[in-house]
Amino acid sequence: MIPQNSILGITSTLGLHPVMTGMRTMFSEGKMGIIQNVGYPEQNRSHFRSTDIWNSGIVNSNASTGWLGRNFDNLYPNFPSDYPNTTYPDPFAISMGSQVSATCQGLMGNFSHTVDNPTDTFNLAQTGAVNDGTYFGSHMDFLNTIIGQTNAYGTEVYNAATNGQSLSTLYNANNPIAMQLRSVAKMISGGLKTKVYVLNIDGFDTHDSQVLSTDKTQGNHASLLKTLSDAVFAFQDDLALLNLEQRVAGMTYSEFGRQVASNASIGTDHGDAAPLFLFGTCIGQLVVGSNPVIGNQIVDQEGVPMHIDFRDVYASILHNWFQIPQSDVQALFEQTVTFYGFLNGCSTGLDENGLDSTKGLVYPNPAVSQITIRFQAKNEWTKVEIFDLLGNSMKVVYDGMLSGGVHNIPCDISDLTLGEYFATITKQSGVETIKWTKLKTI
């Protein structure tokens, strides 16, 4: 355990590892959010299976596509055939390194283009084979398509990286994830229209020597957390200097957390839920999810229990950031998802601006002390009420006649405990119920 006096406090009850000074600064500046206790039901502690689950966004079956890949399939049919083209000349996603990300795997191809060094791209030689209608010919035709696509995308990546720039002096050349993020900043500033960038940092499987026996604040885990925190801090600084902050949002994830108790090798074994970090000025300063409760007696192999389903986080990012309609997002996942409003800082309020006559809205969602319930009425008696998940009425927000048109009804929620609630709007023309989340006070 980290000594109490070493923790970097960010709220009265929540803190970061002492090496994470960069992320602590970002949180204080309203550029970092934390989602606690994220996972999936009945956690599988296998690296391989759990990684497949997180990459695919599917828990109950072995999926062959990624959660981002399925979304791309809906947006860009016939891929990889017909791409790139004059409308979409750039890669839809980029995997930094030498392997494409399984998150971007579509039905017929992976939507991510691998980039190791964006200023050192290469051209692959295409075969002279043609599709003669045979099984072999069709495969050679597909191979030629991928080679041509790779070369075309490589040219776009190279041009963007050489035309772009990086202005921050905070990058550490010995920090590999920082240098990858620096390349991402160059590609974005150089005009590349790629929507998704996937990066990887390994080494968190600390079954032994997680900390130094003489100093629990130092060791392998501390080095990894510092690597991540410093890299993200430098990248955010670069985005600010490049005037790109409001165009970029980031998220971290891993296949599982660690167990609560240390093992006999000064390490920790595979666990269950874990926190995710969101970063960017469009995220704002927020904490979603309550602090884990650690009892005096730890059950053998106990992990932090899951409270927030990772698929709800994915769904919320797709809806809020990529502006995918909720119905289309829901179709990507096998269970009913809950949508959270993570874009507190500079969100244009997609749902608020796009409200139609059939759909109400609670915003912000999640919320800390006050919400606004927005809906359409038709010159009719209307009752607005807040219920908990057990169906208990917590408060009546409004009860009376309303004129026709859009109404924004404020509601003080500072007296409610953190958790999920429903806002029910009962009108003569019908009833609608909206799920929303109360956060802890920051």
Secondary structure, 3 states (H helix, E strand, C coil): CCCHHHCEECCCCCEECCCCHHHHHHHHCCCEEEEEEEECCCCCCCHHHHHHHHHHCCCCCCCCCCHHHHHHHHHCCCCCCCCCCCCCCCCCEEEECCCCCHHHECCCCECEEEECCCCCCCCCCCCCCCCCCCHHHHHHHHHHHHHHHHHHHHHHHHHHHHHCCCCCCCCCCCCHHHHHHHHHHHHHHCCCCCCEEECCCCCCCCCCCCCECCECCCCHHHHHHHHHHHHHHHHHHHHHHCCCHHHCCEECCCCCCEECCCCCCCCCCECCCEEEEEECCCCCCEEECCCCCCCCCCCCCCECCCCEEHHHHHHHHHHHCCCCCHHHHHCCCCCCCCCCCCCCCCCCCHHHHCCCCCCCEEECCCECCEEEEEEEECCEEEEEEEEECCCCEEEEEEEEEECCEEEEEEEECCCCCCEEEEEEEEECCEEEEEEEEECCCC
